[in-house]
Amino acid sequence: MRTINYFREYHELQKFIDDCSKLYSNVIIFSQLNILNKSKLEAKINLDGKNIDFFVCDDSEDSKSLRSFEKSMNFLINHKCDRNTLIIGLGGGIVTDFSGFVSSCYMRGIKHILIPTTLLGMVDASIGGKTAINFQNKRNLIGSFKLPESIVIFPEFLKTLDKKEIINGFSEILKYGLIFDKDMFDFIKENFNNLIADMTSNDMLKIIKSCVDYKIDIVKKDFKDIGIRNMLNFGHTIGHAIEMNSKYEISHGESVFYGMKAACYISMKANKLSKNEYNYIINFLNIIPINWDIKFDDEKIYSLMNYDKKIKNGKINLILLDSIGVSYISDAISEESIKESIRNI
Ligand SMILES: NC(=O)c1ccc[n+]([C@@H]2O[C@H](COP(=O)([O-])OP(=O)(O)OC[C@H]3O[C@@H](n4cnc5c(N)ncnc54)[C@H](O)[C@@H]3O)[C@@H](O)[C@H]2O)c1
């Protein structure tokens, strides 16, 4: 990625999009009706008379499909898009994953820019160049690595986001705190209610920036996710299995919360994370407003973990905590310990 821009005002976004439309032969904005309607984007910035068109994606994971991919290719051809067309993905992870994938395929790759509109998109999905569509009910099975030209973080978009989606985003934010940054974790724990009440506050922007920096730093070291980028999977290996087991009824964010709770339990049982720190984390996680009453089938979740892309040579790699802010990777956790941690969620 060439640049990351943090905007506070609509006129900054307006200028950015105006500049794009001057620089490229045409601009196709990929988004969802939901986002365009709720954000009232077209009323807030003037797109009239510019070489800009919208490709509207379905408001569901269905838009990350081969069917939508084909639709988007027809759209780009019908709009005479060429190698100097710019794609802008304006949306949550669904839109940014999909538009990134389309941009990596059309004419062997055209430039794209991402404008994440969800909290999870700002701190995670739009950063790091992973693009994807789903296939045969498997999430992100077909995809590519392609960095956008730039990313625009504009917290104003978060004002229209459902509370549930904000909580989903906090799963990834707390992940960064737990694996890299105790101060950030402590701060969020102390100020959680204030933070979720105002998504455009300076404190919130500071947290988003820190998360973006952590992710960019890791991605620079391991773009193709074959080494240290694995650290970002804290809570995800068990979380993905929970998500898959629910047939994606349980959201990614909630699944990561469950997965992080299990990973903390394993870390404590492995005599790494102290009992005090474990209780400190769990007391906070328990007040996050998600359904903590679900009982998980440890056998099923464990067997689904074996489908995870992160399994190497038949061994499950788990990211665990030494202490808050200090993480490590282990492939030495027994099947029974993992199952126990799932029963304990
Ligand atoms: N590429 C990556 O590295 C990466 C990382 C994590 C997740 N993902 C992917 O991200 C996707 C999930 O993304 P997500 O959690 O951002 O959610 P999402 O894209 O599914 O969006 C959630 C909902 O919020 C709505 N929405 C988005 N922005 C809004 C706004 N500003 N105001 C009102 N409504 C808005 C959307 O229309 C949708 O209904 C999954 O497909 C996942 O696989 C990718």
Ligand as a Chemical Component Dictionary entry (heavy atoms), coordinates in Angstrom:
data_LIG
# 
_chem_comp.id                   LIG 
_chem_comp.type                 NON-POLYMER 
_chem_comp.pdbx_formal_charge   0 
_chem_comp.three_letter_code    LIG 
# 
loop_
_chem_comp_atom.comp_id 
_chem_comp_atom.atom_id 
_chem_comp_atom.alt_atom_id 
_chem_comp_atom.type_symbol 
_chem_comp_atom.charge 
_chem_comp_atom.model_Cartn_x 
_chem_comp_atom.model_Cartn_y 
_chem_comp_atom.model_Cartn_z 
_chem_comp_atom.pdbx_ordinal 
LIG N1  N1  N 0  -9.002  -9.614  4.021 1  
LIG C1  C1  C 0  -8.838  -9.764  5.316 2  
LIG O1  O1  O 0  -7.707  -9.702  5.828 3  
LIG C2  C2  C 0  -10.025 -9.992  6.198 4  
LIG C3  C3  C 0  -9.884  -9.960  7.610 5  
LIG C4  C4  C 0  -11.019 -10.124 8.394 6  
LIG C5  C5  C 0  -12.269 -10.334 7.797 7  
LIG N2  N2  N 1  -12.365 -10.384 6.435 8  
LIG C6  C6  C 0  -13.680 -10.588 5.783 9  
LIG O2  O2  O 0  -14.501 -9.478  6.137 10 
LIG C7  C7  C 0  -15.864 -9.882  6.058 11 
LIG C8  C8  C 0  -16.584 -9.311  7.267 12 
LIG O3  O3  O 0  -16.422 -7.924  7.212 13 
LIG P1  P1  P 0  -17.094 -6.891  8.222 14 
LIG O4  O4  O 0  -17.093 -7.454  9.580 15 
LIG O5  O5  O -1 -16.432 -5.604  7.972 16 
LIG O6  O6  O 0  -18.617 -6.856  7.831 17 
LIG P2  P2  P 0  -19.472 -6.801  6.509 18 
LIG O7  O7  O 0  -18.714 -6.339  5.337 19 
LIG O8  O8  O 0  -20.170 -8.116  6.452 20 
LIG O9  O9  O 0  -20.542 -5.692  6.917 21 
LIG C9  C9  C 0  -21.449 -5.928  7.969 22 
LIG C10 C10 C 0  -22.752 -5.186  7.728 23 
LIG O10 O10 O 0  -22.556 -3.807  7.983 24 
LIG C11 C11 C 0  -23.068 -3.042  6.904 25 
LIG N3  N3  N 0  -22.281 -1.814  6.880 26 
LIG C12 C12 C 0  -20.994 -1.659  6.517 27 
LIG N4  N4  N 0  -20.594 -0.415  6.735 28 
LIG C13 C13 C 0  -21.628 0.259   7.244 29 
LIG C14 C14 C 0  -21.823 1.573   7.705 30 
LIG N5  N5  N 0  -20.832 2.466   7.716 31 
LIG N6  N6  N 0  -23.036 1.926   8.183 32 
LIG C15 C15 C 0  -24.045 1.019   8.220 33 
LIG N7  N7  N 0  -23.921 -0.253  7.818 34 
LIG C16 C16 C 0  -22.730 -0.629  7.332 35 
LIG C17 C17 C 0  -22.901 -3.928  5.707 36 
LIG O11 O11 O 0  -23.762 -3.535  4.656 37 
LIG C18 C18 C 0  -23.286 -5.277  6.306 38 
LIG O12 O12 O 0  -24.672 -5.415  6.366 39 
LIG C19 C19 C 0  -15.881 -11.384 5.945 40 
LIG O13 O13 O 0  -16.203 -11.721 4.608 41 
LIG C20 C20 C 0  -14.438 -11.795 6.248 42 
LIG O14 O14 O 0  -14.057 -12.957 5.568 43 
LIG C21 C21 C 0  -11.280 -10.202 5.645 44 
# 
loop_
_chem_comp_bond.comp_id 
_chem_comp_bond.atom_id_1 
_chem_comp_bond.atom_id_2 
_chem_comp_bond.value_order 
_chem_comp_bond.pdbx_ordinal 
LIG N1  C1  SING 1  
LIG C1  O1  DOUB 2  
LIG C1  C2  SING 3  
LIG C2  C3  SING 4  
LIG C2  C21 DOUB 5  
LIG C3  C4  DOUB 6  
LIG C4  C5  SING 7  
LIG C5  N2  DOUB 8  
LIG N2  C6  SING 9  
LIG N2  C21 SING 10 
LIG C6  O2  SING 11 
LIG C6  C20 SING 12 
LIG O2  C7  SING 13 
LIG C7  C8  SING 14 
LIG C7  C19 SING 15 
LIG C8  O3  SING 16 
LIG O3  P1  SING 17 
LIG P1  O4  DOUB 18 
LIG P1  O5  SING 19 
LIG P1  O6  SING 20 
LIG O6  P2  SING 21 
LIG P2  O7  DOUB 22 
LIG P2  O8  SING 23 
LIG P2  O9  SING 24 
LIG O9  C9  SING 25 
LIG C9  C10 SING 26 
LIG C10 O10 SING 27 
LIG C10 C18 SING 28 
LIG O10 C11 SING 29 
LIG C11 N3  SING 30 
LIG C11 C17 SING 31 
LIG N3  C12 SING 32 
LIG N3  C16 SING 33 
LIG C12 N4  DOUB 34 
LIG N4  C13 SING 35 
LIG C13 C14 SING 36 
LIG C13 C16 DOUB 37 
LIG C14 N5  SING 38 
LIG C14 N6  DOUB 39 
LIG N6  C15 SING 40 
LIG C15 N7  DOUB 41 
LIG N7  C16 SING 42 
LIG C17 O11 SING 43 
LIG C17 C18 SING 44 
LIG C18 O12 SING 45 
LIG C19 O13 SING 46 
LIG C19 C20 SING 47 
LIG C20 O14 SING 48 
# 
